[in-house]
Amino acid sequence: MVQSERRIISWQEYDVLLRHIEACVGQKEPDCIVGLTRGGLVPAVQLSHVYNAPLFTLNVSLRDGKVSKSKFDWKHLKGFSDILIVDDINDSGDTLNYVMEMFHANKIFCPRTAVLLSKETSSFQTTFAGEVINKHRKDEWIVFPWE
């Protein structure tokens, strides 16, 4: 059994992770950012400033197999051609898989995704990740600076 240990992400490490995402995005800048509450809001706000792109928030959370969400007016996103969905961590992949289903159900296809940290064992493959974590080697409980 793999034992979990805490990994405290400093603001300096957060900045490195975010800069790595920016480098990966490169010249194909998004024209809209969608931040997932709660953890995705801090990096989403910063990326919206970097790309001078409007920011929308999608309140969706999957914890312990339960979905928590609020209403969202999908018409806000209809005029954008390159949407970047931002969250703090891609753990199991359940949240991002669910969010992509919501996007497809609302006929919004091919948004890109960015997370600060992504676990190799996730069922969802993000477009961009600040860092990929090998959960088989070490199981880490991540604590971001805003928590």
LOPAKOL-998628 format. One record per residue (C-alpha): residue number from 1; residue in three letters; x, y, z. Coordinates in Angstrom, 3 decimals, always signed. Layout:
BEGIN
[NUM, ALA, [X, Y, Z]]
...
END
This chain:
BEGIN
[1, MET, [+0.000, +0.000, +0.000]]
[2, VAL, [+1.277, +3.455, -0.945]]
[3, GLN, [+1.291, +5.917, +1.952]]
[4, SER, [+0.072, +9.431, +1.285]]
[5, GLU, [+2.218, +12.387, +2.279]]
[6, ARG, [+1.459, +16.096, +2.190]]
[7, ARG, [+2.978, +18.230, -0.508]]
[8, ILE, [+2.713, +21.931, +0.213]]
[9, ILE, [+2.779, +23.994, -2.978]]
[10, SER, [+4.391, +27.399, -2.342]]
[11, TRP, [+3.467, +30.523, -4.287]]
[12, GLN, [+6.858, +30.259, -5.973]]
[13, GLU, [+6.184, +26.673, -7.092]]
[14, TYR, [+2.677, +27.709, -8.195]]
[15, ASP, [+4.260, +30.391, -10.387]]
[16, VAL, [+6.624, +27.825, -11.964]]
[17, LEU, [+3.688, +25.479, -12.704]]
[18, LEU, [+1.658, +28.295, -14.254]]
[19, ARG, [+4.604, +29.475, -16.389]]
[20, HIS, [+5.025, +25.923, -17.671]]
[21, ILE, [+1.377, +25.902, -18.774]]
[22, GLU, [+1.872, +29.263, -20.508]]
[23, ALA, [+4.931, +27.904, -22.340]]
[24, CYS, [+2.971, +24.846, -23.482]]
[25, VAL, [+0.045, +26.960, -24.714]]
[26, GLY, [+2.535, +28.931, -26.811]]
[27, GLN, [+1.236, +31.065, -29.656]]
[28, LYS, [-2.253, +29.494, -29.805]]
[29, GLU, [-3.707, +31.665, -27.067]]
[30, PRO, [-7.235, +30.952, -25.827]]
[31, ASP, [-9.901, +33.576, -26.417]]
[32, CYS, [-11.862, +32.544, -23.309]]
[33, ILE, [-11.039, +31.016, -19.913]]
[34, VAL, [-13.431, +28.876, -17.856]]
[35, GLY, [-12.302, +28.394, -14.273]]
[36, LEU, [-13.656, +25.495, -12.256]]
[37, THR, [-14.579, +26.394, -8.695]]
[38, ARG, [-12.992, +26.398, -6.241]]
[39, GLY, [-9.418, +25.328, -6.891]]
[40, GLY, [-9.286, +26.366, -10.530]]
[41, LEU, [-10.200, +29.978, -9.915]]
[42, VAL, [-6.791, +31.285, -8.860]]
[43, PRO, [-4.926, +29.975, -11.932]]
[44, ALA, [-7.912, +30.816, -14.178]]
[45, VAL, [-7.870, +34.467, -13.087]]
[46, GLN, [-4.136, +34.719, -13.691]]
[47, LEU, [-4.378, +33.074, -17.128]]
[48, SER, [-7.259, +35.378, -18.085]]
[49, HIS, [-4.938, +38.315, -17.398]]
[50, VAL, [-2.035, +36.736, -19.283]]
[51, TYR, [-4.160, +36.153, -22.380]]
[52, ASN, [-6.429, +39.183, -21.928]]
[53, ALA, [-9.326, +36.758, -22.247]]
[54, PRO, [-12.723, +36.922, -20.575]]
[55, LEU, [-13.155, +34.660, -17.577]]
[56, PHE, [-16.230, +32.600, -16.758]]
[57, THR, [-16.636, +30.373, -13.725]]
[58, LEU, [-18.254, +26.978, -13.751]]
[59, ASN, [-19.303, +25.783, -10.320]]
[60, VAL, [-18.896, +22.017, -10.440]]
[61, SER, [-17.323, +19.692, -7.935]]
[62, LEU, [-17.173, +15.926, -7.658]]
[63, ARG, [-16.290, +14.687, -4.210]]
[64, ASP, [-16.846, +11.184, -2.920]]
[65, GLY, [-18.917, +10.338, -5.995]]
[66, LYS, [-21.351, +13.237, -5.466]]
[67, VAL, [-21.842, +16.021, -8.004]]
[68, SER, [-22.241, +19.589, -6.808]]
[69, LYS, [-23.081, +22.144, -9.470]]
[70, SER, [-25.004, +25.332, -10.083]]
[71, LYS, [-26.715, +26.770, -13.143]]
[72, PHE, [-24.551, +28.148, -15.901]]
[73, ASP, [-25.686, +30.108, -18.962]]
[74, TRP, [-23.941, +28.237, -21.760]]
[75, LYS, [-24.850, +30.995, -24.242]]
[76, HIS, [-21.945, +32.995, -22.785]]
[77, LEU, [-19.484, +30.609, -24.459]]
[78, LYS, [-21.099, +30.303, -27.904]]
[79, GLY, [-19.053, +33.065, -29.559]]
[80, PHE, [-15.640, +31.742, -28.555]]
[81, SER, [-13.537, +29.453, -30.722]]
[82, ASP, [-10.728, +28.519, -28.322]]
[83, ILE, [-11.875, +27.881, -24.766]]
[84, LEU, [-9.420, +26.892, -22.040]]
[85, ILE, [-10.893, +25.093, -19.012]]
[86, VAL, [-8.693, +25.565, -15.924]]
[87, ASP, [-8.561, +23.598, -12.677]]
[88, ASP, [-5.967, +23.135, -9.963]]
[89, ILE, [-5.550, +19.358, -10.117]]
[90, ASN, [-6.564, +16.442, -12.305]]
[91, ASP, [-6.760, +13.657, -9.741]]
[92, SER, [-9.113, +10.840, -10.759]]
[93, GLY, [-10.320, +12.620, -13.893]]
[94, ASP, [-13.948, +12.458, -12.797]]
[95, THR, [-14.445, +16.220, -12.599]]
[96, LEU, [-12.919, +16.979, -16.000]]
[97, ASN, [-14.705, +14.050, -17.652]]
[98, TYR, [-17.985, +15.378, -16.246]]
[99, VAL, [-17.203, +18.943, -17.363]]
[100, MET, [-16.399, +17.748, -20.898]]
[101, GLU, [-19.733, +15.909, -20.991]]
[102, MET, [-21.430, +19.178, -20.011]]
[103, PHE, [-19.606, +21.049, -22.780]]
[104, HIS, [-20.554, +18.430, -25.395]]
[105, ALA, [-24.172, +18.355, -24.199]]
[106, ASN, [-24.243, +22.109, -24.838]]
[107, LYS, [-22.680, +21.648, -28.285]]
[108, ILE, [-19.370, +23.233, -27.364]]
[109, PHE, [-16.675, +20.986, -28.741]]
[110, CYS, [-12.897, +20.773, -28.400]]
[111, PRO, [-12.146, +23.034, -25.445]]
[112, ARG, [-8.612, +22.632, -24.187]]
[113, THR, [-7.836, +21.931, -20.540]]
[114, ALA, [-5.079, +23.113, -18.229]]
[115, VAL, [-4.282, +22.034, -14.678]]
[116, LEU, [-1.418, +22.851, -12.383]]
[117, LEU, [-0.942, +19.187, -11.430]]
[118, SER, [-2.140, +16.031, -13.181]]
[119, LYS, [-1.860, +12.476, -11.911]]
[120, GLU, [-0.667, +9.848, -14.400]]
[121, THR, [-3.368, +7.510, -13.117]]
[122, SER, [-6.195, +9.903, -14.048]]
[123, SER, [-8.840, +8.733, -16.498]]
[124, PHE, [-8.703, +12.171, -18.182]]
[125, GLN, [-5.803, +13.413, -20.276]]
[126, THR, [-5.413, +17.174, -19.927]]
[127, THR, [-4.164, +19.290, -22.790]]
[128, PHE, [-1.693, +21.109, -20.546]]
[129, ALA, [-0.294, +20.368, -17.106]]
[130, GLY, [+2.203, +22.292, -15.048]]
[131, GLU, [+3.482, +18.941, -13.760]]
[132, VAL, [+2.494, +15.290, -14.101]]
[133, ILE, [+2.582, +13.304, -10.877]]
[134, ASN, [+3.433, +9.601, -10.820]]
[135, LYS, [+0.991, +8.407, -8.166]]
[136, HIS, [+2.377, +4.863, -8.265]]
[137, ARG, [+5.737, +6.095, -7.019]]
[138, LYS, [+4.448, +8.458, -4.336]]
[139, ASP, [+0.881, +9.272, -3.271]]
[140, GLU, [+0.791, +12.959, -2.365]]
[141, TRP, [-1.945, +14.971, -0.713]]
[142, ILE, [-1.606, +18.335, -2.456]]
[143, VAL, [-2.093, +21.584, -0.538]]
[144, PHE, [-2.167, +24.712, -2.693]]
[145, PRO, [-1.147, +28.106, -1.254]]
[146, TRP, [-4.710, +29.453, -1.255]]
[147, GLU, [-6.017, +26.552, +0.844]]
END
